[in-house]
């Protein structure tokens, strides 16, 4: 990423010339917004709780040189419909497999950040024949420790505050939780999220999804124990794990035992980043993803 783009923090400057398209697809009756760019092997990229496709504004361009990049607003998020669901990992997976069907894609690389990582892992466990390689970015099927639960509760409170005050300042404070250096959160991203969150009923949806995520992290979710650590041993696809050195909620030392259960995993720690390494350190994340996802199988196995 050039210093000019980093300083300007402009969504369009980072995507101009990529052939980016914003499309709306109907998936089992759910109007689904998707950013699409590039050609080649399909790469489905999933945002985190309360997020949207712009989470990956610094990654779509570089990745689209090698892949058909597909970045949806997941159900309950962004400009996608908000159906009346429990928002379990199965609910998200059903919708995303349906999206791949609509796009005519039988098999894709799948990458996710935070909640998106949990969903990507769950999709791989549930339907491994539809996933080529998996990338987990600060998202894994494992619960936080007591300190991590306190940090996640802080994010939950920041989210609930939006119900009373969905101002730019409140949105900015929630976004700043995601980055190590608060000054790196661009005003453009604040305005994009502010516009999304001010849609009628959007805050209620974000709070509902956040509640489901926190329940899963606390091991209390009625839909089942999706975040049981031992599930990671069921991942049968080659996996790249990207964690950050300052990830809130689930620091690396807490989730390393879960990572160690993945049968075929390559792990990299992204330095000087918190919960959004793909935004704070895009060159590192893009480079690692491109190398892992394009590496020939024999060379990847020997790495």
C-alpha positions, -999 to 999 in steps of 0.1 A, spaced: 0 0 0 15 33 -10 21 61 15 -2 83 -5 -31 59 -2 -24 52 35 -24 89 43 -55 96 23 -73 66 36 -96 66 6 -117 35 -3 -117 45 -40 -80 52 -42 -73 17 -30 -97 1 -55 -96 23 -86 -86 2 -116 -95 -32 -100 -127 -36 -119 -146 -36 -86 -183 -43 -88 -210 -39 -62 -237 -65 -69 -269 -76 -51 -277 -113 -54 -309 -130 -42 -300 -159 -20 -330 -179 -9 -350 -148 -8 -323 -127 10 -310 -97 -9 -273 -100 -5 -248 -72 -12 -214 -84 -25 -182 -66 -37 -166 -86 -65 -133 -81 -83 -108 -101 -103 -108 -135 -119 -93 -169 -113 -98 -192 -83 -127 -180 -61 -118 -164 -28 -147 -158 -4 -137 -133 23 -159 -128 54 -160 -98 78 -165 -98 116 -193 -90 139 -210 -57 130 -188 -54 99 -193 -51 62 -174 -56 30 -154 -24 33 -135 -41 61 -113 -54 33 -108 -22 13 -70 -26 15 -70 -62 5 -95 -66 -24 -72 -48 -50 -40 -68 -44 -59 -101 -40 -80 -95 -71 -48 -98 -92 -47 -135 -84 -83 -145 -74 -120 -139 -81 -125 -120 -49 -160 -122 -34 -167 -101 -3 -203 -102 9 -221 -83 36 -232 -113 56 -268 -117 68 -278 -91 94 -249 -68 83 -242 -40 59 -267 -36 31 -277 -72 31 -312 -82 44 -316 -90 81 -338 -121 83 -353 -133 116 -328 -159 126 -308 -169 157 -276 -161 138 -258 -193 146 -227 -203 126 -250 -227 107 -273 -198 98 -243 -178 83 -229 -209 66 -263 -218 50 -265 -183 35 -229 -183 23 -231 -217 7 -263 -205 -10 -244 -174 -23 -217 -196 -38 -245 -217 -55 -260 -185 -69 -226 -175 -82 -220 -209 -98 -190 -217 -75 -186 -253 -64 -154 -248 -44 -136 -217 -31 -108 -206 -8 -125 -192 23 -110 -165 46 -126 -148 75 -118 -122 102 -131 -125 138 -166 -139 135 -159 -144 98 -130 -167 108 -153 -187 130 -178 -190 102 -150 -199 77 -138 -227 100 -173 -239 105 -180 -240 68 -148 -260 63 -158 -285 90 -193 -289 77 -187 -291 40 -149 -296 34 -156 -306 -2 -165 -270 -9 -134 -254 6 -100 -254 -11 -78 -237 14 -88 -218 46 -74 -186 61 -83 -177 97 -76 -140 106 -81 -134 143 -110 -157 143 -111 -193 156 -134 -219 172 -122 -214 208 -134 -194 238 -115 -165 255 -102 -166 290 -116 -144 318 -96 -114 307 -107 -118 272 -144 -120 282 -140 -86 299 -126 -71 267 -154 -86 246 -179 -73 271 -164 -38 265 -170 -42 228 -206 -53 235 -212 -22 256 -198 0 229 -222 -17 205 -252 -12 228 -243 25 232 -251 29 195 -288 23 203 -289 56 223 -264 75 203 -254 64 168 -233 95 162 -200 97 144 -182 99 177 -198 67 190 -192 48 158 -156 60 159 -150 48 194 -163 13 185 -141 11 154 -111 23 174 -114 -9 196 -104 -28 165 -70 -12 159 -38 -8 179 -32 28 169 -65 47 172 -52 73 147 -51 47 120 -89 44 119 -98 66 89 -126 91 90 -139 76 57 -143 42 74 -161 60 103 -185 77 78 -191 44 59 -201 26 90 -221 55 103 -241 54 71 -247 17 74 -256 18 110 -282 46 105 -303 24 83 -337 17 100 -334 -13 123 -297 -18 117 -285 -12 152 -310 -37 165 -296 -63 141 -260 -55 151 -269 -58 188 -287 -91 182 -257 -106 163 -233 -93 190 -255 -110 216 -253 -143 198 -215 -140 194 -210 -132 231 -232 -161 241 -211 -185 219 -179 -171 235 -194 -176 270 -204 -212 261 -240 -204 268 -255 -204 232 -287 -224 228 -276 -234 193 -249 -256 206 -212 -253 216 -199 -240 183 -167 -227 199 -156 -260 215 -118 -261 210 -117 -297 200 -136 -289 168 -104 -274 153 -91 -310 149 -119 -316 124 -105 -291 99 -93 -312 70 -82 -284 46 -48 -267 45 -51 -237 68 -33 -204 72 -37 -187 106 -30 -150 108 -30 -137 143 -19 -103 157 4 -95 185 -22 -73 202 -54 -90 195 -81 -81 221 -103 -108 236 -82 -137 224 -45 -132 225 -22 -157 208 -11 -175 239 -47 -182 249 -58 -196 215 -25 -214 206 -37 -248 219 -67 -245 195 -44 -237 166 -22 -267 175 -52 -290 169 -55 -280 132 -40 -310 113 -24 -289 86 -17 -253 97 7 -226 89 8 -198 115 21 -162 112 19 -134 138 12 -100 124 32 -73 143 18 -40 154 -18 -48 149 -49 -55 170 -81 -71 158 -80 -58 122 -45 -68 109 -58 -68 73 -65 -31 77 -36 -21 99 -9 -42 82 -24 -49 47 9 -55 29 19 -83 54 -16 -99 53 -20 -97 15 15 -111 9 10 -140 32 -24 -148 18 -12 -147 -18 18 -168 -11 -2 -195 8 -31 -196 -16 -10 -197 -48 17 -220 -36 18 -254 -54 6 -282 -31 40 -299 -29 58 -266 -21 32 -257 4 35 -290 22 73 -286 24 71 -250 38 
